[in-house]
Amino acid sequence: MHAGDFVLTLSKGVGEDSTIRDYVVTEQLAACFDDALGLIQSSVEGRTSRAAYLDGSFGSGKSHFMAVLHAVLRGDPEARGKKGLVEVVARHDTAGSAPGRPPAGGGRTRPATGAPPARR
């Protein structure tokens, strides 16, 4: 067994079913998801670009956190219905959206440059 045996590469974790299935949401993690979703929501609603810094020791779960957050944002029903996340996701859902469905408007956001979205 090696230290790297338990490391999740974010690009691989996003597509792994076990990433969400095996993820345990503690009260502290629920608060972190609440903060992250709040930051994203305020940025989208305010039509601004914002950044955040995720800090943690090697193996502390940064990539797992980001993989689950990505799943929540893309509307993955398993992630949005995860015990400990249901209430957090519901607090940040756009009007008209429900767990298991992407936010109203298809989750489209503006580019980070601040330019308006392209019209079709």
Secondary structure, DSSP 4 states (H G I P E B T S, - for coil): --GGGG---HHHHTT-HHHHHT----HHHHHHHHHHHHHHHHHHHTT----------TTSSHHHHHHHHHHHHTT-HHHHTSTTTHHHHHHHPPTT--TTSPPGGGG----TT-PPPPP-
